Amino acid sequence: MGILKVLFMIAELIAAIVGTFYISKYRMSENIRYFVFFLWFTFFVEIVGSFSIFISKYNTFNYLKGTLIADNSWLYNLHTVISYLFYINFFKWNIQNKSATKVLNLISVFFFIFSICHFVFTDIFFKLHSPIIIIIGTTFLLYSVFSYFYQLLQSDEILRIGKTLVFYIAIGTLVFHLCVTPFFIFLKFYKASINPEFVKITKVVIPCAIIFMYTCYTIGFIVCSRKNKSY
């Protein structure tokens, strides 16, 4: 397991722990509680997904090679769909505009149905990340984030933007997906033996983007915790 992977898993764990303390200490909306639960779910997926590294490296786990635990693309494909659906709905829960929420409801239903059909009628679910799922999911996610920003600009909340937890979540999520989506899309077409430079850059950019995202979440919890203390 590479040092960057260890670091981003630590960043995930810290965000989940700090978020747990935050919701346990202050009376938070259900949206924030769901978000913290999602952080723990994501960390659990990373732990399970990391088993494949040990299976491939150590002969002790030879009996697991070729199983669903070793070939875990299905796990990350499943998490990718759940992640997009969660984030789209999370920002929808923080938007008061009825037209935008209706659009996001339709987007969620469409994305869910499309994902199921895509995985059922193709063999990609057990092989690798699906570029089409990532492209569509990121597009819908960006729409939900920008809808939240648009509402923010039109409300008084813009005056205390630095003390709004959802803002930190939006920034972390936005930067992460803008950075990593191109790499996931083209990773299918590049192999380490042919384009080692691209693969090396990917192995650095993606973990760094993950660390940045979860650091934003952690900072948001800490800043908003101090705000609540002052009240």
Rosetta blueprint (number, residue, H / E / L):
1 M L
2 G L
3 I H
4 L H
5 K H
6 V H
7 L H
8 F H
9 M H
10 I H
11 A H
12 E H
13 L H
14 I H
15 A H
16 A H
17 I H
18 V H
19 G H
20 T H
21 F H
22 Y H
23 I H
24 S H
25 K H
26 Y L
27 R L
28 M L
29 S L
30 E H
31 N H
32 I H
33 R H
34 Y H
35 F H
36 V H
37 F H
38 F H
39 L H
40 W H
41 F H
42 T H
43 F H
44 F H
45 V H
46 E H
47 I H
48 V H
49 G H
50 S H
51 F H
52 S H
53 I H
54 F H
55 I H
56 S H
57 K H
58 Y L
59 N H
60 T H
61 F H
62 N H
63 Y H
64 L H
65 K L
66 G L
67 T L
68 L L
69 I L
70 A L
71 D L
72 N L
73 S H
74 W H
75 L H
76 Y H
77 N H
78 L H
79 H H
80 T H
81 V H
82 I H
83 S H
84 Y H
85 L H
86 F H
87 Y H
88 I H
89 N H
90 F H
91 F H
92 K H
93 W H
94 N L
95 I L
96 Q L
97 N L
98 K H
99 S H
100 A H
101 T H
102 K H
103 V H
104 L H
105 N H
106 L H
107 I H
108 S H
109 V H
110 F H
111 F H
112 F H
113 I H
114 F H
115 S H
116 I H
117 C H
118 H H
119 F H
120 V H
121 F H
122 T L
123 D L
124 I H
125 F H
126 F H
127 K L
128 L L
129 H L
130 S L
131 P H
132 I H
133 I H
134 I H
135 I H
136 I H
137 G H
138 T H
139 T H
140 F H
141 L H
142 L H
143 Y H
144 S H
145 V H
146 F H
147 S H
148 Y H
149 F H
150 Y H
151 Q H
152 L H
153 L H
154 Q H
155 S L
156 D H
157 E H
158 I H
159 L H
160 R H
161 I H
162 G H
163 K H
164 T L
165 L H
166 V H
167 F H
168 Y H
169 I H
170 A H
171 I H
172 G H
173 T H
174 L H
175 V H
176 F H
177 H H
178 L H
179 C H
180 V H
181 T H
182 P H
183 F H
184 F H
185 I H
186 F H
187 L H
188 K L
189 F L
190 Y L
191 K L
192 A L
193 S L
194 I L
195 N L
196 P H
197 E H
198 F H
199 V H
200 K H
201 I H
202 T H
203 K H
204 V H
205 V H
206 I H
207 P H
208 C H
209 A H
210 I H
211 I H
212 F H
213 M H
214 Y H
215 T H
216 C H
217 Y H
218 T H
219 I H
220 G H
221 F H
222 I H
223 V H
224 C H
225 S H
226 R H
227 K H
228 N H
229 K H
230 S H
231 Y L
